[in-house]
Structure formats: structure tokens, C-alpha cells
Amino acid sequence: MENLPKCLKCNEGSLIPLSDYGREGATIQYKAWVCTNPDCGFHLRIDNGEISIGTKIRETGK
């Protein structure tokens, strides 16, 4: 496995890249980066060309 960047918020977890699919089914690679430390919950994501940075991960009903 390749080296993943360390989370600079908690310094314990690593940031892992997540991919998704667009509205028309095209793959969006690295749409989000999420900390592997569940107590940290840091994430960074791209939505409609805008970057959002959060500190909490929440589950959805999807």
C-alpha cells in the first residue's frame, strides 16, 4: 500500500481518498479525503467545484 498523508488535525490518523460518481455516472476520483481516526472525523471534499472542510462525519440514510 502506498504512503498516505498524515492527518494534520489529529496527527494520529491518515487521510484516505474516496471516489464517487457524478450525476451522469462519470467517476469522480478523490472527491473527498477522510481521516481514518474515528475520534477525529476530519474530512475535505469537493462539491460542485467548491471545497468544503469539516470536522464531523455524519451518516446519511442513503
A tleap script that builds the chain and sets N, CA, C and O, in Angstrom:
source leaprc.protein.ff14SB
mol = sequence {
  NMET GLU ASN LEU PRO LYS CYS LEU LYS CYS
  ASN GLU GLY SER LEU ILE PRO LEU SER ASP
  TYR GLY ARG GLU GLY ALA THR ILE GLN TYR
  LYS ALA TRP VAL CYS THR ASN PRO ASP CYS
  GLY PHE HIE LEU ARG ILE ASP ASN GLY GLU
  ILE SER ILE GLY THR LYS ILE ARG GLU THR
  GLY CLYS
}
set mol.1.N position { 0.846 -1.185 0.000 }
set mol.1.CA position { 0.000 0.000 0.000 }
set mol.1.C position { 0.885 1.240 0.000 }
set mol.1.O position { 1.914 1.281 0.674 }
set mol.2.N position { 0.483 2.231 -0.748 }
set mol.2.CA position { 1.270 3.456 -0.828 }
set mol.2.C position { 1.167 4.260 0.465 }
set mol.2.O position { 0.250 4.052 1.259 }
set mol.3.N position { 2.092 5.160 0.668 }
set mol.3.CA position { 2.071 6.007 1.860 }
set mol.3.C position { 0.967 7.034 1.731 }
set mol.3.O position { 0.873 7.740 0.727 }
set mol.4.N position { 0.138 7.114 2.746 }
set mol.4.CA position { -0.946 8.087 2.771 }
set mol.4.C position { -0.536 9.266 3.636 }
set mol.4.O position { 0.222 9.095 4.591 }
set mol.5.N position { -1.030 10.479 3.314 }
set mol.5.CA position { -0.661 11.637 4.134 }
set mol.5.C position { -1.246 11.533 5.539 }
set mol.5.O position { -2.363 11.051 5.726 }
set mol.6.N position { -0.480 11.988 6.518 }
set mol.6.CA position { -0.934 12.033 7.907 }
set mol.6.C position { -1.971 13.135 8.055 }
set mol.6.O position { -1.877 14.176 7.404 }
set mol.7.N position { -2.953 12.907 8.906 }
set mol.7.CA position { -3.934 13.948 9.217 }
set mol.7.C position { -3.254 15.012 10.073 }
set mol.7.O position { -2.719 14.703 11.138 }
set mol.8.N position { -3.272 16.240 9.621 }
set mol.8.CA position { -2.631 17.317 10.368 }
set mol.8.C position { -3.506 17.835 11.504 }
set mol.8.O position { -3.031 18.594 12.349 }
set mol.9.N position { -4.787 17.432 11.536 }
set mol.9.CA position { -5.659 17.864 12.625 }
set mol.9.C position { -5.386 17.051 13.892 }
set mol.9.O position { -5.209 17.617 14.971 }
set mol.10.N position { -5.352 15.701 13.753 }
set mol.10.CA position { -5.187 14.862 14.946 }
set mol.10.C position { -3.788 14.258 15.057 }
set mol.10.O position { -3.384 13.843 16.143 }
set mol.11.N position { -3.053 14.203 13.965 }
set mol.11.CA position { -1.703 13.632 13.927 }
set mol.11.C position { -1.669 12.146 14.274 }
set mol.11.O position { -0.594 11.601 14.526 }
set mol.12.N position { -2.824 11.482 14.292 }
set mol.12.CA position { -2.887 10.057 14.592 }
set mol.12.C position { -3.334 9.244 13.387 }
set mol.12.O position { -2.785 8.176 13.114 }
set mol.13.N position { -4.325 9.743 12.670 }
set mol.13.CA position { -4.866 9.024 11.523 }
set mol.13.C position { -4.176 9.417 10.229 }
set mol.13.O position { -3.339 10.319 10.191 }
set mol.14.N position { -4.549 8.720 9.182 }
set mol.14.CA position { -4.080 9.047 7.838 }
set mol.14.C position { -5.276 9.530 7.036 }
set mol.14.O position { -6.417 9.193 7.349 }
set mol.15.N position { -5.015 10.316 6.004 }
set mol.15.CA position { -6.080 10.759 5.116 }
set mol.15.C position { -6.185 9.774 3.963 }
set mol.15.O position { -5.206 9.508 3.264 }
set mol.16.N position { -7.390 9.233 3.772 }
set mol.16.CA position { -7.599 8.296 2.673 }
set mol.16.C position { -8.514 8.951 1.634 }
set mol.16.O position { -9.462 9.653 1.987 }
set mol.17.N position { -8.222 8.716 0.352 }
set mol.17.CA position { -9.042 9.312 -0.700 }
set mol.17.C position { -10.290 8.477 -0.954 }
set mol.17.O position { -10.245 7.247 -0.920 }
set mol.18.N position { -11.396 9.152 -1.208 }
set mol.18.CA position { -12.651 8.488 -1.556 }
set mol.18.C position { -13.118 9.005 -2.912 }
set mol.18.O position { -12.948 10.182 -3.231 }
set mol.19.N position { -13.697 8.129 -3.691 }
set mol.19.CA position { -14.210 8.498 -5.004 }
set mol.19.C position { -15.731 8.384 -4.997 }
set mol.19.O position { -16.316 7.819 -4.073 }
set mol.20.N position { -16.364 8.926 -6.036 }
set mol.20.CA position { -17.817 8.927 -6.128 }
set mol.20.C position { -18.190 8.921 -7.602 }
set mol.20.O position { -17.319 8.884 -8.471 }
set mol.21.N position { -19.472 8.957 -7.875 }
set mol.21.CA position { -19.970 9.051 -9.237 }
set mol.21.C position { -20.739 10.349 -9.395 }
set mol.21.O position { -21.461 10.758 -8.486 }
set mol.22.N position { -20.591 10.998 -10.538 }
set mol.22.CA position { -21.316 12.229 -10.824 }
set mol.22.C position { -22.754 11.941 -11.212 }
set mol.22.O position { -23.170 10.784 -11.262 }
set mol.23.N position { -23.506 12.984 -11.486 }
set mol.23.CA position { -24.925 12.852 -11.824 }
set mol.23.C position { -25.152 11.992 -13.063 }
set mol.23.O position { -26.149 11.277 -13.162 }
set mol.24.N position { -24.222 12.070 -13.996 }
set mol.24.CA position { -24.376 11.314 -15.247 }
set mol.24.C position { -23.591 10.009 -15.229 }
set mol.24.O position { -23.413 9.386 -16.275 }
set mol.25.N position { -23.120 9.586 -14.064 }
set mol.25.CA position { -22.452 8.307 -13.919 }
set mol.25.C position { -20.947 8.318 -14.114 }
set mol.25.O position { -20.310 7.269 -14.020 }
set mol.26.N position { -20.359 9.484 -14.385 }
set mol.26.CA position { -18.908 9.558 -14.566 }
set mol.26.C position { -18.212 9.444 -13.205 }
set mol.26.O position { -18.682 9.976 -12.200 }
set mol.27.N position { -17.090 8.743 -13.206 }
set mol.27.CA position { -16.324 8.573 -11.970 }
set mol.27.C position { -15.652 9.889 -11.585 }
set mol.27.O position { -15.062 10.565 -12.428 }
set mol.28.N position { -15.748 10.244 -10.310 }
set mol.28.CA position { -15.054 11.409 -9.761 }
set mol.28.C position { -14.028 10.865 -8.778 }
set mol.28.O position { -14.366 10.500 -7.652 }
set mol.29.N position { -12.765 10.814 -9.214 }
set mol.29.CA position { -11.719 10.300 -8.334 }
set mol.29.C position { -11.347 11.351 -7.301 }
set mol.29.O position { -11.296 12.546 -7.590 }
set mol.30.N position { -11.091 10.881 -6.103 }
set mol.30.CA position { -10.634 11.721 -4.990 }
set mol.30.C position { -11.574 12.889 -4.730 }
set mol.30.O position { -11.136 14.032 -4.595 }
set mol.31.N position { -12.850 12.599 -4.663 }
set mol.31.CA position { -13.842 13.634 -4.349 }
set mol.31.C position { -13.692 14.092 -2.899 }
set mol.31.O position { -13.994 15.237 -2.565 }
set mol.32.N position { -13.223 13.185 -2.048 }
set mol.32.CA position { -13.081 13.514 -0.630 }
set mol.32.C position { -11.842 12.840 -0.060 }
set mol.32.O position { -11.388 11.813 -0.562 }
set mol.33.N position { -11.309 13.434 0.991 }
set mol.33.CA position { -10.235 12.839 1.784 }
set mol.33.C position { -10.746 12.798 3.213 }
set mol.33.O position { -11.238 13.800 3.733 }
set mol.34.N position { -10.630 11.627 3.855 }
set mol.34.CA position { -11.203 11.426 5.180 }
set mol.34.C position { -10.145 10.853 6.118 }
set mol.34.O position { -9.364 9.986 5.727 }
set mol.35.N position { -10.124 11.343 7.357 }
set mol.35.CA position { -9.197 10.833 8.366 }
set mol.35.C position { -9.653 9.455 8.831 }
set mol.35.O position { -10.843 9.223 9.045 }
set mol.36.N position { -8.693 8.544 8.986 }
set mol.36.CA position { -9.013 7.183 9.426 }
set mol.36.C position { -9.258 7.083 10.932 }
set mol.36.O position { -9.724 6.051 11.413 }
set mol.37.N position { -8.954 8.125 11.664 }
set mol.37.CA position { -9.171 8.125 13.116 }
set mol.37.C position { -10.630 8.518 13.382 }
set mol.37.O position { -10.999 9.671 13.156 }
set mol.38.N position { -11.470 7.581 13.857 }
set mol.38.CA position { -12.882 7.896 14.061 }
set mol.38.C position { -13.127 8.989 15.102 }
set mol.38.O position { -14.159 9.659 15.049 }
set mol.39.N position { -12.212 9.183 16.037 }
set mol.39.CA position { -12.379 10.243 17.029 }
set mol.39.C position { -12.114 11.621 16.431 }
set mol.39.O position { -12.579 12.625 16.971 }
set mol.40.N position { -11.378 11.683 15.330 }
set mol.40.CA position { -11.058 12.947 14.680 }
set mol.40.C position { -12.192 13.374 13.747 }
set mol.40.O position { -12.789 14.436 13.926 }
set mol.41.N position { -12.479 12.542 12.762 }
set mol.41.CA position { -13.578 12.827 11.845 }
set mol.41.C position { -13.304 13.911 10.822 }
set mol.41.O position { -14.233 14.340 10.138 }
set mol.42.N position { -12.061 14.374 10.687 }
set mol.42.CA position { -11.761 15.427 9.714 }
set mol.42.C position { -12.010 14.921 8.301 }
set mol.42.O position { -11.701 13.773 7.979 }
set mol.43.N position { -12.572 15.788 7.456 }
set mol.43.CA position { -12.728 15.456 6.044 }
set mol.43.C position { -12.673 16.721 5.196 }
set mol.43.O position { -12.969 17.825 5.651 }
set mol.44.N position { -12.290 16.512 3.973 }
set mol.44.CA position { -12.189 17.583 2.991 }
set mol.44.C position { -12.833 17.034 1.730 }
set mol.44.O position { -12.502 15.926 1.307 }
set mol.45.N position { -13.751 17.787 1.113 }
set mol.45.CA position { -14.434 17.275 -0.071 }
set mol.45.C position { -14.725 18.364 -1.090 }
set mol.45.O position { -14.720 19.555 -0.776 }
set mol.46.N position { -14.975 17.933 -2.303 }
set mol.46.CA position { -15.296 18.848 -3.398 }
set mol.46.C position { -16.743 18.604 -3.800 }
set mol.46.O position { -17.126 17.473 -4.098 }
set mol.47.N position { -17.542 19.659 -3.809 }
set mol.47.CA position { -18.936 19.599 -4.249 }
set mol.47.C position { -19.195 20.745 -5.198 }
set mol.47.O position { -19.044 21.911 -4.832 }
set mol.48.N position { -19.584 20.419 -6.412 }
set mol.48.CA position { -19.889 21.434 -7.427 }
set mol.48.C position { -18.766 22.452 -7.582 }
set mol.48.O position { -19.020 23.646 -7.738 }
set mol.49.N position { -17.526 21.976 -7.538 }
set mol.49.CA position { -16.373 22.844 -7.732 }
set mol.49.C position { -15.944 23.625 -6.506 }
set mol.49.O position { -14.985 24.393 -6.581 }
set mol.50.N position { -16.618 23.456 -5.380 }
set mol.50.CA position { -16.259 24.165 -4.153 }
set mol.50.C position { -15.702 23.171 -3.139 }
set mol.50.O position { -16.199 22.052 -3.016 }
set mol.51.N position { -14.671 23.587 -2.419 }
set mol.51.CA position { -14.045 22.742 -1.404 }
set mol.51.C position { -14.684 23.032 -0.058 }
set mol.51.O position { -14.797 24.188 0.350 }
set mol.52.N position { -15.100 21.980 0.626 }
set mol.52.CA position { -15.626 22.150 1.983 }
set mol.52.C position { -14.757 21.342 2.943 }
set mol.52.O position { -14.361 20.214 2.651 }
set mol.53.N position { -14.476 21.937 4.074 }
set mol.53.CA position { -13.651 21.310 5.098 }
set mol.53.C position { -14.508 21.167 6.343 }
set mol.53.O position { -15.118 22.132 6.802 }
set mol.54.N position { -14.550 19.973 6.880 }
set mol.54.CA position { -15.386 19.743 8.049 }
set mol.54.C position { -14.629 19.023 9.136 }
set mol.54.O position { -13.531 18.510 8.920 }
set mol.55.N position { -15.226 18.992 10.297 }
set mol.55.CA position { -14.614 18.310 11.420 }
set mol.55.C position { -15.445 17.130 11.893 }
set mol.55.O position { -14.979 16.350 12.723 }
set mol.56.N position { -16.663 16.978 11.389 }
set mol.56.CA position { -17.536 15.871 11.788 }
set mol.56.C position { -18.006 15.124 10.556 }
set mol.56.O position { -18.319 15.727 9.529 }
set mol.57.N position { -18.051 13.816 10.667 }
set mol.57.CA position { -18.605 12.978 9.602 }
set mol.57.C position { -19.962 12.517 10.091 }
set mol.57.O position { -20.092 12.038 11.218 }
set mol.58.N position { -20.959 12.658 9.260 }
set mol.58.CA position { -22.279 12.213 9.671 }
set mol.58.C position { -22.788 11.178 8.675 }
set mol.58.O position { -22.474 11.232 7.485 }
set mol.59.N position { -23.568 10.247 9.176 }
set mol.59.CA position { -24.123 9.211 8.329 }
set mol.59.C position { -25.429 9.704 7.740 }
set mol.59.O position { -26.171 10.458 8.371 }
set mol.60.N position { -25.700 9.266 6.517 }
set mol.60.CA position { -26.959 9.614 5.874 }
set mol.60.C position { -27.788 8.351 5.704 }
set mol.60.O position { -27.293 7.239 5.891 }
set mol.61.N position { -29.027 8.531 5.355 }
set mol.61.CA position { -29.933 7.404 5.158 }
set mol.61.C position { -29.822 6.790 3.777 }
set mol.61.O position { -30.601 5.896 3.448 }
set mol.62.N position { -28.885 7.238 2.957 }
set mol.62.CA position { -28.748 6.725 1.585 }
set mol.62.C position { -28.193 5.334 1.571 }
set mol.62.O position { -28.014 4.752 0.501 }
savepdb mol mol.pdb
quit
